[in-house]
Amino acid sequence: MLEERIRDLWIAVERLGRPIVNHRNPGAPVELLERAFGSPVPSDVATWFAWANGVAYAADQTQDDVALVPGYEPVSVEEAAALKAELEVPEVEFLGSYWIPLLATGAGDFYAATYVPGQETSRVVSVMIGETSRIAFLSVDQMVSVFVALYRDGVFFVDGEGILQADDVRWLEREEEAVREA
């Protein structure tokens, strides 16, 4: 169940003593999502935002302080709507008309749930500035499951300076495996 996997993801982050645990905003109700995106949203997207409506920012914070996975922070409903409004361009492959950012970097890269209205689940697309976008996961559930496994397997780790890092090659391999296996 997605809720359990999201809980496991936050537990993995907490076990590593990551600052984001103390910066997580309370979840957002589905009504807020529907107002922001103008239509019903898939239940997996609603479940994702029910766990965290982005993070609380502080003056002395670093990007690493709010990273849920290396380099990426959960976005709030307001931030997701602003990012979507900013990038309403048909050139972004795989996004389609219905998509909602879930995680983003300070540099503009993001993971977004893309969906067909009326469906309960979403695919997750990775959009990286200067690169071709791609389907990274076949569902939000799969994304969270892979992230939990990446923490468990040491692909996501805290380096000697206390920074959350990743073995990027293994991270990408796991995403590619996830899409192939389904």
C-alpha positions as CSV (number, residue, x, y, z in Angstrom):
1,M,0.0,0.0,0.0
2,L,1.3,3.4,-1.0
3,E,0.8,5.0,2.4
4,E,3.0,2.3,4.1
5,R,5.7,2.8,1.5
6,I,5.7,6.6,1.9
7,R,6.0,6.1,5.7
8,D,8.9,3.7,5.1
9,L,10.6,6.4,2.9
10,W,10.3,9.0,5.7
11,I,11.5,6.4,8.2
12,A,14.6,5.8,6.0
13,V,15.3,9.5,6.0
14,E,14.8,9.8,9.7
15,R,17.2,6.9,10.4
16,L,19.9,8.8,8.6
17,G,19.2,11.9,10.8
18,R,18.2,14.0,7.8
19,P,17.1,17.6,8.6
20,I,14.1,17.3,6.3
21,V,12.3,15.3,9.0
22,N,12.0,18.5,11.0
23,H,11.1,20.7,8.0
24,R,8.3,18.6,6.5
25,N,5.0,20.6,6.3
26,P,1.8,18.8,7.2
27,G,0.0,17.1,4.4
28,A,-2.5,18.8,2.0
29,P,-6.1,17.8,1.6
30,V,-7.3,16.5,-1.7
31,E,-9.6,19.5,-2.1
32,L,-6.5,21.8,-2.2
33,L,-5.0,19.8,-5.0
34,E,-8.2,19.8,-7.0
35,R,-8.5,23.6,-6.6
36,A,-4.9,24.1,-7.7
37,F,-5.1,21.8,-10.7
38,G,-8.7,22.3,-11.7
39,S,-9.8,18.7,-11.8
40,P,-9.9,15.5,-9.7
41,V,-6.4,14.1,-9.1
42,P,-5.4,10.4,-9.0
43,S,-5.5,8.9,-5.6
44,D,-1.8,8.2,-5.6
45,V,-1.0,11.9,-6.1
46,A,-3.5,12.8,-3.3
47,T,-1.8,10.2,-1.0
48,W,1.7,11.7,-1.8
49,F,0.6,15.2,-0.9
50,A,-1.3,14.0,2.2
51,W,2.1,13.0,3.7
52,A,3.8,16.3,3.1
53,N,2.8,19.6,1.5
54,G,6.4,20.6,0.8
55,V,8.8,21.8,3.4
56,A,9.1,24.8,5.7
57,Y,12.0,27.0,4.7
58,A,14.4,28.8,7.0
59,A,17.0,31.5,6.3
60,D,20.0,29.3,7.0
61,Q,18.8,26.2,5.2
62,T,20.6,24.5,2.4
63,Q,19.2,22.4,-0.4
64,D,20.6,19.3,1.3
65,D,18.6,20.2,4.5
66,V,15.3,19.7,2.6
67,A,16.3,16.8,0.3
68,L,14.0,13.8,0.6
69,V,16.2,12.0,-2.0
70,P,19.6,13.4,-3.1
71,G,19.0,16.9,-4.6
72,Y,15.2,16.7,-4.6
73,E,12.8,18.1,-2.2
74,P,9.0,17.5,-2.0
75,V,7.2,20.5,-3.4
76,S,4.0,22.0,-1.9
77,V,0.8,22.2,-3.8
78,E,1.4,25.9,-4.4
79,E,4.9,25.3,-5.7
80,A,3.7,22.4,-7.9
81,A,1.0,24.6,-9.4
82,A,3.5,27.5,-10.0
83,L,6.0,25.1,-11.7
84,K,3.3,23.6,-13.9
85,A,2.0,27.1,-14.9
86,E,5.6,28.1,-15.7
87,L,6.2,25.0,-17.9
88,E,3.0,24.7,-19.8
89,V,4.8,23.8,-23.0
90,P,4.1,20.9,-25.3
91,E,7.8,20.3,-26.0
92,V,8.3,18.5,-22.7
93,E,8.0,14.9,-23.8
94,F,5.8,12.5,-21.7
95,L,4.1,15.1,-19.6
96,G,0.9,15.6,-21.6
97,S,-1.8,17.9,-20.3
98,Y,-2.3,16.4,-16.9
99,W,0.8,16.4,-14.6
100,I,1.7,17.5,-11.2
101,P,5.3,18.0,-9.9
102,L,6.1,15.9,-6.8
103,L,9.8,16.5,-6.2
104,A,12.1,19.2,-7.5
105,T,15.6,20.5,-7.3
106,G,16.8,24.1,-6.9
107,A,18.1,23.9,-10.5
108,G,14.7,23.2,-12.1
109,D,14.8,19.4,-12.5
110,F,11.8,17.6,-11.2
111,Y,9.8,14.4,-11.0
112,A,6.1,14.8,-12.0
113,A,3.1,12.5,-11.8
114,T,1.4,12.4,-15.2
115,Y,-2.0,10.9,-15.6
116,V,-5.2,10.5,-17.5
117,P,-8.3,12.0,-15.7
118,G,-10.3,9.3,-14.0
119,Q,-7.4,6.9,-13.5
120,E,-6.3,6.2,-10.0
121,T,-2.6,5.9,-10.7
122,S,0.0,8.0,-12.4
123,R,3.3,7.5,-14.2
124,V,6.2,9.5,-13.0
125,V,8.3,11.5,-15.5
126,S,11.8,12.8,-14.8
127,V,12.4,16.2,-16.3
128,M,16.0,17.4,-16.2
129,I,17.1,20.7,-17.7
130,G,19.0,20.2,-20.9
131,E,18.1,16.5,-21.2
132,T,15.3,14.6,-22.7
133,S,12.5,13.9,-20.3
134,R,11.7,10.2,-19.6
135,I,9.3,7.9,-17.8
136,A,11.2,7.1,-14.6
137,F,8.5,5.1,-12.9
138,L,5.2,3.4,-13.9
139,S,3.5,4.7,-10.7
140,V,4.0,6.9,-7.7
141,D,4.0,3.7,-5.6
142,Q,6.8,2.3,-7.7
143,M,8.8,5.5,-7.3
144,V,8.5,5.4,-3.5
145,S,9.3,1.7,-3.4
146,V,12.5,2.2,-5.5
147,F,13.5,5.1,-3.3
148,V,13.1,3.1,-0.1
149,A,15.2,0.3,-1.7
150,L,17.9,2.8,-2.7
151,Y,18.2,3.9,0.9
152,R,18.2,0.3,2.1
153,D,20.9,-0.7,-0.4
154,G,23.1,2.3,0.3
155,V,22.7,3.8,-3.1
156,F,21.4,6.9,-1.2
157,F,23.9,7.6,1.6
158,V,25.3,10.4,3.8
159,D,28.9,11.2,3.0
160,G,31.7,12.1,5.4
161,E,30.6,15.8,5.4
162,G,27.0,14.9,6.3
163,I,25.6,15.5,2.8
164,L,23.0,13.2,1.3
165,Q,24.5,11.7,-1.8
166,A,23.7,9.0,-4.4
167,D,25.5,6.6,-6.6
168,D,23.9,8.2,-9.7
169,V,24.8,5.4,-12.0
170,R,23.1,2.8,-9.8
171,W,20.1,5.2,-9.2
172,L,19.5,5.5,-12.9
173,E,19.9,1.8,-13.4
174,R,17.2,1.1,-10.8
175,E,14.8,3.5,-12.5
176,E,15.4,1.9,-15.9
177,E,15.0,-1.6,-14.4
178,A,11.7,-0.5,-12.7
179,V,10.2,0.7,-16.1
180,R,11.5,-2.4,-17.9
181,E,10.2,-4.9,-15.4
182,A,6.6,-3.9,-15.4
